Amino acid sequence: MSSIKRKCRNMTAANKFISNILRNFNEGDIVNDKFIMELVEYHPTKKIKLENVEWLMMKNRPPYFTTALYYKNKGEDEDDDISWKLCIRNLYGKFDNDKNKLDDITKAFRFETYFGFRPQFFLDNTTNRNGVNNAMCVKCGDYTSDIHIDHFGNPFKNILKSFLKDNNINIEDLGVYETDTNEIRLKCEDTATKWLKYHDSKATYRVLCRSCNIGCGAYGF
């Protein structure tokens, strides 16, 4: 059995354990921790064998230059990043390649919208009382601090579908990465920029409480 699984009974514990280890390394540091060295061999899509690896290192990953784990094979000129969280998913038998990839790409598109006018909409439609934001749900009329910003009229799913079609993009060809703060983002900065501009030109938001948002279902994401 893996030493990580012996130490961590589930994925949640493993994520916390590995995250705490990597926090001890700065950009440019060689990573020689035994648990990390074991974990990378469980990457589900990159065939990493430790005996072939020249080094593991923390490096800044473009386009957003967050610190990430990289590896370089002996005799090769190029290095590559490693999603240690995918390694953990695979180690615990929770990785489904096709479903995982499409889910992560969709999450990345959604997260990119948080850098558009969504934050300003939130500020414009909430009030802060004693450090807590409150807003009125437009569906039930109740005031709540559990605020949900929902697409209205033109669902997120439809906007994304139109964007991919208009730009002749096959969603399965896109790459994503996971930040140290669990954010999944698009690797291609140009695609992310185009998407944000397109989304903000099409989206209309509304404020809902949790129960009304759940009641509306997840049809349009």
Beta strands, then each sheet from edge to edge (+ up, - down):
strand 1: 53-61
strand 2: 66-73
strand 3: 80-82
strand 4: 127-129
strand 5: 132-136
strand 6: 143-144
strand 7: 147-151
strand 8: 176-178
strand 9: 184-186
strand 10: 205-209
sheet 1: 1+ 2- 3+
sheet 2: 4+ 5- 6+
sheet 3: 7+ 10-
sheet 4: 8+ 9-
end
